[in-house]
Amino acid sequence: MPFKKSLRHLVDLQQFDELKNQALNYVLETHDLNAQPLLALAYAHLGERAKALDIVIQVKAQFKQLDLEARIDLAAVHCLLHQLEQALNLLESDYAQAPLQPLLIARLAWCRMAQGRLDDARQLYRQAAQLAPQRLPVWSPLCRLYLELQDYESAQHALHSAIGQLEALHQQLPELAVKQFTAQFRSLQLELWVAQEQLADAEQWLETRRHNVSEDEWANLVVSYASLLAGHDKHSAADEALRTALKHYANNLGLLSQLAELAQMQGRTQQSIQLLRRAIRLAKEQNKPEAGLWVRLSSTSLQHAPQQARLAAEKAIELSKALEVSEHCSEIMIRQLRQQGQNALAQVESHEQHFELAEQLFTDLLNDNPYFVPALQGLGQQQMQRGNIDEAVALFERIKQIDPAKGYASLINARHFPDDEASLKRIEQAARQPSLEGSVRAGLLLQLAASREKRKDYEQAFALAVEANNANKGLLKYDPLAHRNSCARIRYAFSRSLYEHRPDCGIDSTLPVYVLGMPRSGTTLVEQILAGHSEIFGAGELGIIPSRIQGLNRWERHVGSGRRYPDCVDDLSPYVSAGIANGIIAELQELAADDKPQAKHVVDKLPHNFENIGLIKFLLPQAKIISVRRDPRDIALSNYFTDYQAKHGGMGFAYDMSWIGEQLADHNMLMHHWGQVFPGEILEINYEDVVNDLEGSARKMLAYIGVEWEPQVVAFNDLKRPVKTASVWQVRQAIYTTSTAKWKRYQQHLAPLTQGTNKAIRPDPINDMLSLPEPGLFSLGVDLYRQKDLDGAELNFKKVLHHNPQHGAAHYMLALVYCSKGYVADSIPLFEHALQRCPWQQEWRDKLIEAYKLMGEDHKAADLQAKAQTKTKTNTMTHDHDFDETAEPLALLTSSAFVREQE
């Protein structure tokens, strides 16, 4: 193979470190102009933008001497540098002359995709794949384009073709390349399952892979799966997937790191900090690099605990300076870590308004690397804070040249704006420039709305908020009727009769205190007051209860019951509910351990736990619950003017006044329901009362929790502790009254709110919710089967099927009982029904094949085996020749296994 062709082969294999080394040596030896774009391509992929740009400038001076392949390589460099116009000029010109060049077609397809011309991109990628199917990088974007069009059949076909090509080339490829493409294609299969809501298939496949790949490979798959779930607004499911994986590999840094990132993205800062601290301890124990984790800890702590952020940044700098080049730590990695550490310290100095020192640190970084985006962002945000708009815009323009998406995000994340009209107009003009976000930058418009409100220009403020929220609504998947139906099912499931018939469930811990209410009702303020007490730890907004709910849903999917939360709560036995509750308590204790180990109470202030009071009281009947109320008009406007950025976690309602009104009505009806089910057990606190009588309200709350009065709780704004929500800037101030009756400024705009609030609450009828006479029938049946009590097991499974005729696992277990008793013919319809309900259950399929063979129905066994082999080829994803389909899923069908999953 000619040497330049072997270099281009390294591009196909995505081996850019090796490409850099070989191309650099080749260029130095031969001065071959046509090889230089390949070296620039390696630099661009490895983040060495300045070196890549230098080569581009040199090559363009001798452009006429480049051959076709070199021009295609140069276009690829332009693509990586986000210089789309230059790339298109090269590729379109050459495409007219060489329309059948596969590499050219593939790179032109990338440009069409960047332009948003998805149909053209798909056709070009398909053509490139047909001309050169052995070029593995072409298959992933083709598959994703089909996914974006929701053409799942074509996407799956493209993925099959990719897997086939990888299998054919397996022996010819380096091991590292095989691993990389295997990981890509596995991630694509997970993406397909998630896009089609086939989560049970994904979870079963992941469980099988756990027995056949290394810990790190499996953890990477789970991290990928969690990212995909979050990308489809299934953040609680992503959280639960990571936590379940950590039960298998409790000390895996990849899983912990992703869980910390997910928590931070959802505003659960304290939780993220605790996870990062744990990861740092484990990295030290495992002798793995810590510097990057210290950088993340600094960034996560910055807004809420700047001193901790400073110490973490200094530690990151210290550790990165001590690093030496090794097999696991390249020169580029070390340089990046040192830059990240210095940038973290600069961010701390800027946050504490040491602007001159911060600017010097940022400038030193940019002198060393003019393309270091975090430093450009940090310096730009500081210039914006100081009112230097032109300087900030110039920095953001530099970011857009490097990474357009981050350039736009820099504007959105800027928190402080000058008050002069000319500056506000310039920012508003920038906010309406089309970007990757859309026709407007909604976050920036909401910041402008706040600035206009400060200037008492209320009409313009509301107009900007309307424009921003209308833009955001196009990105939402919020359905107010679905929320209303969900609340109705919660009320139905958690009726008083549930607690009368399940009196022994849960545990009697008094550790948890749940502060809840509508978002922006004052829950953060209440938590801050409570957290000032020496015996109370404020943990912030925790996803613990939503995570347990996702665990229940996962279990019901696993057994094919056809049920989900809240319908399934009546099936929780005392043993299982106690296991879940003990897991919650352990997690709360761990959160408090580092900061306030003496705490007798831990506050979880997730506002939307108002929907989960029924489950909380089922698991933790002695938990204290404080419901925060506020004038609904002020709640509505505060939500409408808040940029929640991450549009998930139940916050979709906040982008429409009518939806806010409906959510307020749903909240009120739920709280009325809880008051009837738990009379006198929930403390109601009004935000306006807290503002007008801070000490009286604080005494009332502390007496309810059962702790002695401590005067320091009223000085909450002086506390040096984290605040985790959108209310952070307000809570740092003393009590003020300007946020009360704010609605009067916008009274003429509140008609949609009133309409939504007063709309008749008419959820869809509930006709499909089962009521079980006793909990745990299925789990008891499994236990009896394991104890060889076949008659007892049969009776329990028949009871389950009497109440829930569609229960997949009950059909399967009853079939096993019949087989054990010698009634194989009677077991077959049960096996068939079970497999129909849960087609991902491999053991169930194998048992049905055995039953067919025992009954002489070999043709049915062969047909099912053939289908199984086809499915196995998809699921094994390339070269896992040690794939073992005999993993024992029955172990997951025991009550004790369920408790382990939930704890």
Buried (B, 14 or more C-beta within 10 A) or exposed (E): EEEBEEBBBBBBBBBBBBBBEBBBEBBEEEEBBBBBBBBBBBBBBBBBBEBBBEBBEEBEEEEEEBEBBBBBBBBBBBBBBBBBEBBBEBBEEBBEEBEEBBBBBBBBBBBBBBEEBEEBBBBBBBBBBEBBBEBBBBBBBBBBBBBBEEBBEBBBEBBBBBBBBBEEBBEEBEEEBBBBBBBBBBBBBBBBBBBBEBBBBBBBBBBBBBEBBEBEBBBBBBBBBBBBBBBBBBBBBBBBBBBBBBEBBEBBBBBBBBBBBBBBBBBBBBBBBBBBBBBBEBBEEEEEBBBBBBBBBBBBBBBBBBEBBBBBBBBBBEBBEEBEEEEEBEEBBBBBBBBBBBBBBBBBBBBBEBBEBBBEBBEEBBEEBBBBBBBBBBBBBBBBBBBBBEBBBEBBEBBBEBBBEBBBBBBBBBEEBBEEEEBBEBBBEBBEEEBBBEEBBBBBBBBBBBBBBEEEBBEBBBBBBBBBBBBBBEEBEBEBEEBBBBBBBBBBBBBEEBBEBBEEBBBEBEBBBBBBBBBBBBBBBBBBBBBBBBBBBBBBBBBBBBBBBBBBBBBBBBBBBBBBBBBBBBBBBBBBBBBBBBBBBEBBBEBBEEBBEEBBBBBBBBBBBBBBBBBBBBBBBEBBBBBBBBBBBBBBBBBBBBBBBEBBBBBBBBBBBBBBBBBBBBBBBBBEBBBEBBEEBBBEBBBBBBBEEBEEBBBBBBEBBEBEEBEEBBEBBEBEBBBBBBBBEBBBEEBEEEBBEBBEBBEEBBEBBBEBBEBEEEBEEEEEEBEBEEBBBBBBBBBBBEEEBBEBBBBBBBBBBEBBEBBBBBBBBBBBBBBBEEEBEBBBEBBBBBBEBBBBBBBBBBBBBBBBBBBEBEEBBEEBBEEBEEBBBBBBBBBBEEBEBEBEBBEBBBBBBBBBBBB
